[in-house]
Amino acid sequence: MSTPQPPMPQTAAPNWQAAPGSPYPGYTSPIPVRRTHLGHALASEWTKIRSVRSTMWTLGVFVVLVIGIGLSTAALVAANTTEGDLTGENPLSFGFFGLLLGIMCIMTLGVLTTASEYGTGMIRTTMTACPSRGRVLAAKGLVFFAVAFTVTLVSSGLVALMDVSMLGDAREPSGSEWLKGTLGVSLYIALLGLLSLVVGSIIRHSAGAITIMIGLLLAPLVIALFMFSESLEDLRQGLFEYSIPNQLSVFYSQSLTETGPSGWDPLWIMLGVTAAAFAGAFALLEKRDV
């Protein structure tokens, strides 16, 4: 025969109020919920890019290449020229060589900013924390562009100032040349790095995306050098004119050809290509699984 159990005391239900429009009118989470925005994604991406070692290594090598080669070239020229040899020369143009090699560091960092997360699987955590994929891609692009532009501007500006002081026999650059040789070239390289970031998002493989970008940098110029047929002259000329090294040299008034982009044209070309690639990457990101 069982002993009757005493009734259990009734505890008061938590006084949780339903949020207006909640699908569960009888329950509201006691954990405060805030609506997220682009600022949160920017803070997250900034934490990522400054805390990984690849950022410090790639940007460190970039600064060494730009400043080291830029100043070494100017010093070598100054030591092997006589008075009057540099008359009419733009002293800012000697910073071109360091930037041409340093570009590969910026492109590598751009690819790693997106593609490395797919390699490690971290992208699943990122997309869980911020389901808005377009916001994630925009935040990555903005943070990377700001970092690449700032580092390039400081490095190219320092090289420009030092080259002008070391090559006293050269002419004084005009205000437009100063602007193109510092601000213009920094914007161009930052956009090229942003294009690399977008390619990394599309390819989702670090090695593959870096290979594509290095091919884009070098292949047109190398292919054009071996086009000897007269029937291919127009194609050869176009490859020369629109190759990245030639577009970079335009900022220093040292174009490899007499026709093609001039002035600020390379910047607008790179801006258009990057915008088109960014739109494609956004469309693919919305359709594909992570």
C-alpha positions as CSV (number, residue, x, y, z in Angstrom):
1,M,0.0,0.0,0.0
2,S,1.5,3.3,-1.1
3,T,1.9,6.2,1.2
4,P,0.2,9.4,-0.2
5,Q,2.7,12.0,-1.2
6,P,2.3,15.6,0.1
7,P,1.5,18.1,-2.6
8,M,4.5,19.9,-4.1
9,P,4.7,23.6,-3.5
10,Q,3.8,25.7,-6.5
11,T,6.5,28.2,-7.5
12,A,5.6,31.4,-9.1
13,A,6.3,31.6,-12.8
14,P,8.9,34.1,-13.9
15,N,7.3,37.4,-14.7
16,W,8.6,37.6,-18.3
17,Q,6.8,40.0,-20.5
18,A,6.3,39.2,-24.2
19,A,8.0,41.6,-26.6
20,P,5.7,43.4,-29.1
21,G,5.4,41.3,-32.2
22,S,7.1,38.3,-30.7
23,P,6.3,34.9,-32.3
24,Y,6.3,33.5,-28.7
25,P,3.9,35.8,-26.8
26,G,4.4,34.0,-23.5
27,Y,8.2,34.3,-23.4
28,T,10.9,36.9,-23.8
29,S,14.6,36.0,-23.3
30,P,16.1,37.6,-20.2
31,I,19.3,38.1,-22.2
32,P,19.4,41.6,-23.6
33,V,19.3,41.6,-27.4
34,R,20.7,44.4,-29.5
35,R,20.2,45.0,-33.2
36,T,23.5,44.5,-34.9
37,H,24.9,46.9,-37.6
38,L,27.9,47.4,-39.9
39,G,29.9,48.8,-37.0
40,H,29.9,45.5,-35.2
41,A,31.1,43.7,-38.3
42,L,33.8,46.3,-38.8
43,A,35.0,45.9,-35.2
44,S,35.1,42.1,-35.7
45,E,37.1,42.3,-38.9
46,W,39.5,44.8,-37.5
47,T,40.1,42.4,-34.6
48,K,40.8,39.6,-37.0
49,I,43.2,41.5,-39.3
50,R,45.3,43.0,-36.6
51,S,45.6,39.8,-34.5
52,V,46.8,37.3,-37.1
53,R,50.5,37.0,-37.8
54,S,50.1,37.1,-41.6
55,T,49.1,40.7,-41.5
56,M,52.3,41.8,-39.7
57,W,54.5,39.7,-41.9
58,T,53.0,40.7,-45.2
59,L,52.8,44.4,-44.3
60,G,56.3,44.3,-42.8
61,V,57.8,42.9,-46.0
62,F,55.8,45.4,-48.0
63,V,57.3,48.3,-46.0
64,V,60.8,46.9,-46.3
65,L,60.5,46.4,-50.1
66,V,59.0,49.8,-50.8
67,I,61.3,51.9,-48.5
68,G,64.4,49.7,-49.0
69,I,64.3,49.5,-52.8
70,G,63.1,53.0,-53.2
71,L,65.9,54.5,-51.2
72,S,68.5,52.1,-52.6
73,T,67.6,53.0,-56.1
74,A,67.8,56.7,-55.4
75,A,71.2,56.3,-53.6
76,L,72.6,54.3,-56.5
77,V,71.5,56.9,-59.0
78,A,72.9,59.7,-57.0
79,A,76.3,58.0,-56.6
80,N,76.6,57.3,-60.3
81,T,75.5,60.5,-61.9
82,T,77.3,63.7,-62.5
83,E,75.9,67.3,-62.3
84,G,73.3,67.8,-65.0
85,D,72.5,64.2,-65.7
86,L,69.2,64.3,-63.8
87,T,68.0,67.7,-65.2
88,G,64.3,67.4,-66.0
89,E,63.9,64.0,-64.2
90,N,61.1,63.5,-61.8
91,P,62.8,62.2,-58.5
92,L,59.5,60.6,-57.4
93,S,59.7,58.1,-60.2
94,F,62.5,56.1,-58.4
95,G,59.9,54.9,-55.9
96,F,58.2,52.9,-58.6
97,F,60.5,49.9,-58.3
98,G,59.8,49.2,-54.7
99,L,56.1,49.6,-55.1
100,L,56.1,47.2,-58.1
101,L,57.5,44.4,-55.9
102,G,55.5,45.4,-52.8
103,I,52.3,45.0,-54.7
104,M,52.5,41.3,-54.4
105,C,52.5,41.6,-50.6
106,I,49.3,43.6,-50.6
107,M,47.7,41.2,-53.1
108,T,48.7,38.2,-50.8
109,L,47.2,39.9,-47.8
110,G,44.0,40.7,-49.6
111,V,43.5,37.1,-50.7
112,L,44.3,35.8,-47.2
113,T,41.7,38.2,-45.6
114,T,38.9,36.1,-47.2
115,A,40.2,32.8,-48.5
116,S,42.0,31.8,-45.3
117,E,38.7,31.6,-43.4
118,Y,37.4,29.1,-45.9
119,G,40.5,27.0,-45.5
120,T,40.3,26.9,-41.7
121,G,36.5,26.7,-41.6
122,M,36.3,29.9,-39.6
123,I,33.9,31.3,-42.1
124,R,31.1,29.2,-40.6
125,T,31.6,31.0,-37.3
126,T,31.7,34.3,-39.0
127,M,28.5,33.8,-40.9
128,T,26.8,32.4,-37.8
129,A,27.7,35.5,-35.8
130,C,26.7,37.8,-38.7
131,P,24.2,36.1,-41.0
132,S,24.1,39.1,-43.4
133,R,26.8,37.9,-45.8
134,G,26.9,41.2,-47.7
135,R,27.7,43.0,-44.5
136,V,30.6,40.6,-43.8
137,L,32.1,41.1,-47.2
138,A,31.6,44.9,-47.0
139,A,33.3,45.0,-43.6
140,K,36.2,42.9,-44.8
141,G,36.7,45.2,-47.8
142,L,36.5,48.4,-45.8
143,V,38.9,47.4,-43.1
144,F,41.4,45.9,-45.6
145,F,41.2,49.0,-47.8
146,A,41.8,51.3,-44.9
147,V,44.8,49.3,-43.7
148,A,46.4,48.9,-47.2
149,F,45.9,52.5,-48.1
150,T,47.3,53.9,-44.9
151,V,50.4,51.7,-45.0
152,T,51.0,52.4,-48.7
153,L,50.5,56.2,-48.3
154,V,53.0,56.4,-45.4
155,S,55.6,54.2,-47.1
156,S,55.4,55.9,-50.5
157,G,55.3,59.4,-48.9
158,L,58.4,58.7,-46.9
159,V,60.2,57.4,-50.0
160,A,59.1,60.4,-52.0
161,L,60.4,62.9,-49.5
162,M,63.8,61.0,-49.1
163,D,64.2,60.7,-52.9
164,V,63.7,64.4,-53.5
165,S,66.2,65.3,-50.8
166,M,68.8,62.7,-52.1
167,L,68.5,63.7,-55.8
168,G,69.1,67.4,-55.5
169,D,70.0,67.8,-59.2
170,A,66.6,66.6,-60.3
171,R,63.8,69.0,-60.9
172,E,61.3,69.9,-58.2
173,P,58.0,67.9,-58.6
174,S,54.9,69.8,-59.2
175,G,51.9,69.7,-56.9
176,S,50.1,67.4,-59.3
177,E,53.0,65.0,-59.4
178,W,53.2,64.9,-55.6
179,L,49.5,64.1,-55.5
180,K,49.7,61.3,-58.0
181,G,53.0,59.9,-56.7
182,T,51.6,59.5,-53.1
183,L,47.9,59.7,-52.8
184,G,47.1,58.4,-56.3
185,V,49.4,55.4,-56.3
186,S,48.2,54.5,-52.7
187,L,44.6,54.4,-53.8
188,Y,45.5,52.3,-56.9
189,I,47.4,49.7,-54.8
190,A,44.7,49.6,-52.1
191,L,42.1,49.0,-54.9
192,L,44.3,46.2,-56.3
193,G,44.5,44.6,-52.9
194,L,40.7,44.9,-52.6
195,L,40.4,43.2,-56.0
196,S,42.6,40.4,-54.6
197,L,40.3,40.1,-51.5
198,V,37.3,39.8,-53.8
199,V,39.0,37.1,-55.9
200,G,39.8,35.2,-52.7
201,S,36.1,35.3,-51.8
202,I,35.2,34.0,-55.2
203,I,37.8,31.2,-55.5
204,R,37.8,30.3,-51.7
205,H,41.3,28.9,-52.0
206,S,44.4,30.9,-51.0
207,A,47.0,29.4,-53.3
208,G,44.6,29.5,-56.3
209,A,43.6,33.1,-55.7
210,I,47.2,34.3,-55.2
211,T,48.3,32.5,-58.4
212,I,45.5,34.2,-60.3
213,M,46.5,37.7,-59.0
214,I,50.2,37.2,-59.7
215,G,49.3,36.1,-63.2
216,L,47.1,39.2,-63.6
217,L,50.1,41.3,-62.5
218,L,52.8,39.7,-64.7
219,A,51.2,37.7,-67.5
220,P,50.0,40.6,-69.8
221,L,53.5,42.2,-69.9
222,V,55.4,39.0,-70.3
223,I,53.1,37.7,-73.1
224,A,53.4,41.0,-74.9
225,L,57.2,40.8,-74.8
226,F,57.1,37.6,-76.9
227,M,54.6,38.8,-79.5
228,F,56.8,39.4,-82.5
229,S,54.2,38.9,-85.3
230,E,53.0,42.1,-87.0
231,S,49.4,40.7,-87.1
232,L,49.4,40.7,-83.3
233,E,50.8,44.2,-83.0
234,D,47.4,45.8,-81.8
235,L,47.0,43.1,-79.2
236,R,50.6,43.5,-78.1
237,Q,50.1,47.2,-77.7
238,G,47.0,46.8,-75.7
239,L,48.6,44.3,-73.3
240,F,51.5,46.8,-72.8
241,E,49.2,49.8,-72.2
242,Y,46.8,48.1,-69.8
243,S,49.2,45.9,-67.9
244,I,49.4,46.7,-64.2
245,P,53.1,47.7,-64.2
246,N,52.4,50.2,-67.0
247,Q,49.4,51.6,-65.2
248,L,51.4,52.0,-62.1
249,S,54.2,53.9,-64.0
250,V,51.6,56.3,-65.3
251,F,51.4,57.8,-61.8
252,Y,55.0,58.8,-62.2
253,S,54.7,60.1,-65.8
254,Q,56.9,57.2,-66.9
255,S,54.5,55.2,-69.2
256,L,55.9,52.3,-71.2
257,T,53.9,53.5,-74.2
258,E,53.0,56.8,-75.8
259,T,49.3,55.9,-75.9
260,G,46.9,54.3,-73.5
261,P,46.0,55.4,-70.0
262,S,47.3,58.7,-68.8
263,G,46.7,61.0,-65.8
264,W,44.3,59.5,-63.4
265,D,42.9,56.9,-65.9
266,P,44.5,53.9,-64.2
267,L,42.7,54.7,-61.0
268,W,39.3,54.8,-62.7
269,I,40.0,51.6,-64.6
270,M,41.0,49.7,-61.4
271,L,37.9,51.2,-59.6
272,G,35.6,49.9,-62.3
273,V,37.2,46.4,-62.4
274,T,37.1,46.1,-58.6
275,A,33.5,47.3,-58.4
276,A,32.4,44.7,-61.0
277,A,34.3,41.9,-59.2
278,F,32.8,43.0,-55.9
279,A,29.3,42.8,-57.3
280,G,30.0,39.3,-58.7
281,A,31.4,38.1,-55.4
282,F,28.4,39.4,-53.5
283,A,26.0,37.6,-55.9
284,L,28.0,34.3,-55.5
285,L,28.2,34.7,-51.7
286,E,24.4,34.9,-51.4
287,K,23.8,31.8,-53.6
288,R,26.5,29.4,-52.4
289,D,26.8,27.6,-49.1
290,V,29.6,28.3,-46.7
